Amino acid sequence: MVTTGDATDDRLQQTGGIRVNSYGVPSEGEQELTVVTDAALGLLMQSPEVDRSIVDAPPSVLRVEILDAARQNGISDEDAEMLARAATSEIDATGLAEVLIAGLRHTEAIREELDLAAARRGELMVIDPISVGAAALLLAVLKVRRVKVSKKDGVDISFDAARPGILSGVLAFIKGSP
């Protein structure tokens, strides 16, 4: 096993020690993930269900918000607590963001929009650490019901069908399941 001291050890082992992004392409690492996480947040925050202040909220506030939103989505108290703890943990943030982004990318319209937004944001300076972005992204995934993607095509996507798969992937990551 490749020992890096972070949550991506298994994935690094599977790729021969080469970091790969959620597309399976060699990755620059955390900065690229931060850019894609920021792009996903920007996309989801277009929904009126997400308060833009979550990006600036301290971990303690995000934790409470995640607990509430998880319970409103029918997640057990135990799993809600695990989600909140992992989302606000600097140690788990990278893996959590990777799982969330991978889950979001299952929807073609979102994948295309994320690719465009990440390309635009990649040229900008990213300041927020991934730990802030991962928690805010999880909260947005929990809260958003619908999001309109691509102003040109106006694709309206319901998150109600996708959310259970994304959250089960996040919980499997947190619990250490394959």
N, C-alpha and C positions, 0 to 999 in steps of 0.2 A: 504494500500500500504506500502511496505517496504521502509523505507527512508534510503538511503545510501549516497545521494548526488552525485551519478554518473549516467551515462547513462544506467545502467543495472537495474534500479528500477523495470520496468515492468516484466522483465524476472525473477528477484528474487521473485516477487509476484507470478508469475506463478509456481514457483518451491518451494513455501513455505519458501522462504528466504534462500534456499541452493544454493550456486553458482554452476552452471553447465558449462561445456565447450561446444564447438560447437557440440560435440557428444551426449550431454544430460547427461553426466556423471559428478558426483560431481567434482568440479575443485579446484585447488590450487589458482586460481585467476589469477592476472595479469602476474605473472612470467610464468605460463604455456602458456598463450596467447602470450607472448613475444617470447617464444621458437617456437611456431607453426608459428607465423608471420615471424620470422627469417628463418624458414625452407621453407616457401612459397616464401620468397624473394630469397633465394638461388636457388630454383627450377626455378623461372621465370627469374632470372639473367643469366641462361644458354643460354637464347635467345640473339642473337646478337643485337636485337632491344633495349635492355636495357643497359644503361651505368652504370657500376658498381659504379661510383662516386655518384649516387643518395643516397646511404646509408650514405655517409658522408656530404651530402649537407645540408646547413642550411634551416630552414623552409621557409625563404623568396624565396630561389631558387626553392625549391620543389613546392611552391605555384604557381609560374610562369610556371613551367614545367607542373603541373597538369592542369592549365588553358589552356595551349596550346594543350596538349594531349586530353583533354576533348572536346575541340572545333573541333579538327581533327576527333574525333569520332562522330561528329554530335550532340553533346550535346549543348543545348541552352546556351547563355551567362549567364543567370540567374542561371541555374543549375550548370554550370561549376564553377561559383563563389561560390556557396554553397559547391560543392565538395572540392574546394581548401581551403575554410575557415575551413570546418570540418576536413579535413585531416591534417591540421597544427594546430589544436586546441588540447591542452592537455586534455580538458574536453571531447571532442568527440572521441578521438583516440581509446579508448578501444572498444566502440561500433562499430566504423567504422571497426576496425580490425576484430572483431567478424563476422560482416556481410560479409566482403571480404573473410574470411576463409571459412565461411559456403557456399558462392557462389562457391568458387574454389572446395570445396569438393563434389559438385554435379557430377563432372566427376570422374568416378571410378579410372582411372589410376592416376589422380592427388591425389585423396584421399589416395591411397595406398602409393604413393611416399611421401606425406606429413607425413603419419604415421611413415614411416621408418626414414625420415630426422628428424622429431621432436624427435623421440626416441634417435637418435644419438646426437642431439644437447642438449637434456635435461640433459645430463651428463656434458656438458660444462658450463662454467660461462657465463651468458648473461649480457652484459653491457648496451646496448642501451635501452633507455626507449621506451615504446610502442608507444609514440607519434611520434618518429622518424620512427619506423618500419611501422606504419599504413600509413603514408604519402608516404613513399617509395613504399610500397606494392600497394597502389592505383595507383601510377604513373606507376609501372610495369604492372599492369592489363590493364591500358589504352594504353600502348605502345606495349605490346607483341601481335604478330599476331599468332605465332605458338611456341610451346615448345615441345621438345623431352623429354619424361618421361621414366625412367628406362633404364639404359644403357644395361641391359640384353635383354629386349624385344624390345627396340627402338620404343616405341609408340609415334607417332607424333600427337600432339593435336592442333587443330585450335581453337584459342580463339575468332574468329569472331562470331561464333554461341553462345558461352557462355557469352560473354561480355555484351550484352544488359540486360540479366537477372541479372547478378552480379551488374551492375551499377544501374538498377532500384531498386534492394534491398538496395543499399547504399543510393540512393536518398530518398527512402521511410523512411529509418532510420533517415536521416538528417532532413527530413520534419516532422518527428514524426508520420508517418502513420504506421498502423499495418502491 
